[in-house]
């Protein structure tokens, strides 16, 4: 492993988002959790890994990599026992890693950190068949899932000088396997305030026979507004057997 790199188990989807309580932000990385996970893994394991922090509570340069390398070692141990890495919360000078296991693990783990060097990490292990730790601290809301999906686009817009508080016309797209699904989707989307795009070709069929549509709505890029739009359209597209394909807009300064 190269310096500055660490492993995340990417076999399943992960969400990355920020929860801000107005004092210090929480950076959360959390896996997509399935019903079979909750049915088979009944022990929660939490580990607090302190780091040197900035004034906002986030790590100084290099510290996140250091604690994530330790997290990686714990992850390997838990997974060897049939457990699952759920994610972590970075907040207020510590990275809190969360795992679930089918069996109760030991309360301490010795980890090698270098040649002839090791540390002992305390593990907080508790019975949690209802997954309270995950539900209360990590489970992403609908808006947080959208925030994670479009975090790179939002960063690109911000880096381009966009003022997210300014309203602008936003273009949205969706695709369907049949024309009836598209028509029903558009009908319901109009009830939510979306309009068919005024482009020359708001409806079209691609080379693979998929039925596409574009619609628009005036919105700011404030998280609660733009991601409410995307979550509504994603839910509608799924309802009618289609797929929401994303959105685009101009940069407003």
N, C-alpha and C positions, 0 to 999 in steps of 0.2 A: 504494500500500500504506500503510495507516495505521500510525502508530507502535505498536510492540508486537505487530505481526502478522507472520507469515511463512508461506510456502507449504509444505505437504507434498503430495506427489503421491498423491492418494487414489483413483486409478483402480483400485488393487488394495487388498486388505486389509492393514492394518498392525497389528502387535502392540506393546503398550507394557507393559513389566514391569521389575521390579527384581531384580537379582542381588546378593546380599549375602554377601560373604566373611567377615563378622564384623569387618572393619576399616572400610571405606568402601563404601557401596552403589554399584552400577553401574546407572544408568537406561538402558534399552535400548529404542530404537524400531527396528523391523525389518519390512521388507515380506514379504508372502507370496511365496515364490520357487517358480517352476515349472521343470520339467525343461527346457523350451525356453530358459529364461534361462541355465541352466548349460551348455547345449549351444552357445549362440551367443555368449556373452560370456566371454572367456577372460583378460581383463586386470583385475586388482584395482587400485583406486585408493583410497588412504587419505589423509586430511587431518586433521591435528591443529590444532584451533583453541582456543588457551588462553583462559581466562576467570578473573575474580576469584572466588575460592571462599570458602565458609563452612568451618567446622571439619570438617564431615562430607564435604567434597570437592565439594559441589553448588554451583551458581552463586549469587552474591548477586543481589538484585533487578535486573532489567534486562539482566544479562549474557547470559542464555540467548537472549533476543530478539536481542541484538547479534550473537552468533556464528551464530545461525540465519539471519540475513539474509545473512551471508557465505556460509554453506552453500547458501543458495538460489541465489546467483549461480553457485557452482561446479556445482550441480545443473543449471542451465539450460545451461551449457557442455557438461557431459558428455552430457546428453540430446540436444543438438544434433549430437553425434557418434554417435548411436545407442546410447548407454549407458543404464544404469539406476541410479537412486538406491536403494541397499539399506537404508540407515538410519544411525543413529549411536549411539554409546555416550557417555554423560555420566559422567565419572569423574575424580576426583583432579585437578581444575583444568583439564580440557580436554575439549572435545567432539571425538570421533573420528568423522568421517564416512566412510562406505564406499560406493563405487560400483563397478560393473563395466562394462567397455567391450569392444566387438568388436575394437578396434584399440588399439595403444599410444599413449597421449596424451603431450603434453609434460609435463615435470617441474615447470613453474611456470606460474602463471596470474595475469595482472594484472586486478584487480577495482576498479571505481569504487566508492567509499564515500561520495561526496558531491560537491558542486560543486568541480571542479578537484582533487579528492582521490582517491587510489587506493592500493592496497596490492598487493604481489606475494605470492601464496600458493604454498608449496611443495607439490607433489603427489608422493606416493610411489606409483610405478607399477611393477607387477610382473606377470609371467606367472603366472596361477593358474587353469589350465583345470579343476582339480579343486575349485575354490572352497574352498580351505583356510581363507582368512581368514574367510569367512562361517561355515563349519562350526565352527571352533574358537572364535570370539569372539561370534557373533551368533545362530546358529540356535536358535530357541526350543524348549525341551523341551515335552513334553505338558502338564506342570503349568504352565509359563510361559504357554502358549497360553490355558489356562483362567484364569490370573491376569489376563491381559490382557482377556479377555472379560467378566470380572465385577469389574473394578477399580472401576467407579462404584458398584455395589451394595455392595462391601466398604467403600468410603469412606462411603457413606450409613449403613451399620451402625456404623462406627467413630464417625462424627460424632454418632450417637444414643447413644453411650456403651456400645456393645456390648463385652463381654469375650469375645474370640474363643476363649479357652482353655476356656470353659464348654461342656459338652455340651448339646445340645438336639435336639428332633425337627425334621428338615429335610424339607420337601416338595419332591418332584421331579416334573416333568411331561414327557411325550413324546407324539407324535402319529404316526399311521400312515395310509396310504392304504387299508389293508384290515385286517379283524379278525384274520386269521391272523398277520400280522406283529406286531400288538399282543400276541396271546397268546404267541407265541414269545419276544418281548422280555420279557414279565413272568416267564415261566418261567425264563429265564436270569438275570434281575435278582434273583430270589429266591435263586438259588445264591450270589450275591454279598452277601447279607445285607439286601437291600431287601425291604420288605413293601408289600403293597397298602394304600393309604391307607384310614383308617377313616372318612373323610368320607362323607356320605350318597350321594355320586355319584363314586366313584373311577374309574369307566369311563363314558364318554359319547361321543356322536357330535355334531359341530357341524353348522351349517347347510350347510357345504360338503362334508359327507360324510366328514370326517376322523375317525379313531378315536383318541380321547385316553385317556390313563391317568395316574393319580397314584400315586406310591409314596413311602414314607417310610423314613428311616434315622436313627438317633441318631448325631450327629457333632458335633465341635467345628468352629469356623471357621478353625482353623489351616490354612495353605495346603496342606500336604502331605496333610491329611485330607479337607477338603471338596472340593478340586480333584481328588483321586484318585477321589472319588465321581462328580463331574461328567464326568470323562474316561472312566470306565468306562461310564456310561450313554450318553454321546455315541457311543462306539464301538459299543455294543450296538444303539442305535437305527439307526445307519447300516447295521449288518450286516443288519437285518431290514427295510430299506427305509423307515425312519421318520426322525424328526427329534427330537432332544432339545431341549426348549423352555425349560429353566431350572429355577431353584429359588427357594424362599422359606423364611423362618423368622422366629421371634420374636426380639426384642432381649433378650439376657441380660446383666444387669449384676452 
